[in-house]
């Protein structure tokens, strides 16, 4: 395995993900009510609405706002602005997670064991109201991290 060149900093965690969205309120309800995010900072003058997701942030940028217009066309079935992002979760009870997501009308994708920042562990994909793919990843299997 090749080593990366030396950098003058150390990565710690996912800081934030920016999603360009068509309906800010619908997306805010999804991320807060379904996934447990909380409002962090609203900057409506530029079309930026930040949500706290644990130690990280999810920024919702209104495609019709000042920042959103600078990014081009709105996300659509043939052109997403994000492939997916992963949120680490403390407890992974797949049956309870699926029941919760379905109770909120969320479309659930595939589940399985996948490798992430903390190692191999259970995860499930779901889709937000505008088609962005979100991965919920449970705790890693002890000893599964390649570079501890």
C-alpha positions as CSV (number, residue, x, y, z in Angstrom):
1,X,0.0,0.0,0.0
2,X,1.3,3.4,-0.9
3,X,1.8,6.0,1.8
4,X,0.3,9.4,1.5
5,X,2.6,12.4,1.4
6,X,3.1,14.2,4.6
7,X,0.5,16.9,5.4
8,X,0.7,19.7,8.0
9,X,-2.4,18.6,9.8
10,X,-4.2,15.5,11.2
11,X,-7.7,14.6,10.1
12,X,-10.1,13.9,13.0
13,X,-13.6,13.4,11.7
14,X,-16.2,14.3,9.1
15,X,-16.7,18.0,9.7
16,X,-19.6,18.7,7.5
17,X,-21.4,17.7,4.3
18,X,-23.1,20.3,2.0
19,X,-26.3,19.3,0.2
20,X,-27.8,21.5,-2.4
21,X,-31.6,21.1,-1.9
22,X,-34.8,22.2,-3.6
23,X,-37.0,22.2,-0.4
24,X,-35.2,23.3,2.7
25,X,-38.1,22.8,5.2
26,X,-38.8,19.2,3.9
27,X,-35.1,18.3,4.2
28,X,-34.8,20.0,7.6
29,X,-37.8,17.9,8.9
30,X,-36.2,14.7,7.5
31,X,-32.8,15.2,9.0
32,X,-34.2,16.5,12.4
33,X,-37.2,14.2,12.8
34,X,-36.0,11.0,11.2
35,X,-32.2,11.1,11.9
36,X,-32.1,13.2,15.1
37,X,-30.1,16.3,13.8
38,X,-30.7,19.6,15.6
39,X,-30.7,23.1,14.1
40,X,-27.3,24.8,14.4
41,X,-27.2,28.1,12.5
42,X,-29.5,29.7,9.9
43,X,-28.3,32.2,7.4
44,X,-31.4,32.8,5.2
45,X,-29.8,35.8,3.5
46,X,-27.5,33.5,1.6
47,X,-29.7,30.4,1.7
48,X,-27.6,28.3,4.2
49,X,-29.2,26.3,7.0
50,X,-26.8,24.2,9.2
51,X,-27.9,21.2,11.2
52,X,-25.8,19.5,14.0
53,X,-25.2,15.8,13.5
54,X,-23.3,14.7,16.5
55,X,-19.8,16.2,16.2
56,X,-20.4,17.1,12.6
57,X,-22.7,19.4,10.5
58,X,-25.0,18.9,7.6
59,X,-25.4,22.1,5.6
60,X,-28.6,22.5,3.5
61,X,-28.1,25.1,0.7
62,X,-31.2,26.3,-1.0
63,X,-30.7,26.0,-4.7
64,X,-32.7,29.2,-5.2
65,X,-30.6,31.1,-2.6
66,X,-27.5,33.2,-3.1
67,X,-25.1,30.2,-2.5
68,X,-27.3,27.7,-4.3
69,X,-27.6,29.7,-7.5
70,X,-23.8,29.8,-7.8
71,X,-23.8,26.0,-7.9
72,X,-25.8,25.5,-11.1
73,X,-28.8,23.3,-11.7
74,X,-30.7,21.7,-8.8
75,X,-30.1,18.0,-7.9
76,X,-32.1,15.6,-10.0
77,X,-32.4,11.9,-10.8
78,X,-29.7,12.2,-13.4
79,X,-27.3,14.5,-11.6
80,X,-26.7,14.3,-7.9
81,X,-24.4,16.6,-6.0
82,X,-23.4,14.0,-3.5
83,X,-22.9,10.2,-3.9
84,X,-23.6,9.4,-0.2
85,X,-22.3,10.3,3.2
86,X,-22.0,8.2,6.3
87,X,-23.2,9.0,9.8
88,X,-21.7,6.9,12.6
89,X,-24.2,5.7,15.1
90,X,-23.7,4.3,18.6
91,X,-26.2,1.4,18.7
92,X,-27.1,-0.7,15.7
93,X,-30.4,-2.5,16.0
94,X,-31.3,-3.0,12.3
95,X,-34.9,-4.1,13.0
96,X,-35.6,-1.0,15.1
97,X,-33.8,1.3,12.6
98,X,-35.8,0.0,9.6
99,X,-39.1,0.3,11.6
100,X,-38.2,3.9,12.5
101,X,-37.3,4.8,9.0
102,X,-40.4,3.2,7.5
103,X,-42.6,4.9,10.1
104,X,-41.3,8.2,8.7
105,X,-41.8,7.2,5.1
106,X,-38.1,7.0,4.4
107,X,-37.0,4.7,1.5
108,X,-34.6,2.1,2.9
109,X,-31.8,0.6,0.8
110,X,-29.4,-2.3,1.3
111,X,-27.9,-3.2,4.6
112,X,-24.7,-5.2,5.3
113,X,-21.2,-5.1,6.8
114,X,-19.0,-2.4,5.4
115,X,-15.7,-0.8,6.1
116,X,-15.6,2.8,7.4
117,X,-13.3,5.2,9.3
118,X,-13.5,3.1,12.5
119,X,-13.3,-0.3,10.8
120,X,-15.7,-3.0,9.6
121,X,-19.2,-2.9,11.0
122,X,-23.0,-3.0,10.2
123,X,-24.6,-0.4,8.1
124,X,-27.7,0.5,6.2
125,X,-28.4,2.8,3.3
126,X,-31.5,5.1,3.1
127,X,-32.6,7.9,0.9
128,X,-33.5,11.4,2.0
129,X,-36.6,13.2,0.4
130,X,-34.5,14.5,-2.5
131,X,-32.7,11.2,-3.3
132,X,-29.4,11.7,-1.5
133,X,-28.0,8.5,-0.2
134,X,-27.3,8.4,3.6
135,X,-25.4,5.5,5.2
136,X,-26.0,4.8,8.9
137,X,-23.0,2.9,10.3
138,X,-22.9,1.1,13.6
139,X,-19.9,0.5,15.9
140,X,-17.0,-1.4,14.3
141,X,-16.3,-5.1,14.9
142,X,-13.4,-5.1,17.4
143,X,-10.0,-5.5,15.7
144,X,-11.4,-4.8,12.2
145,X,-9.6,-1.5,11.6
146,X,-6.8,-1.9,9.1
147,X,-4.7,1.1,10.3
148,X,-5.4,1.5,14.0
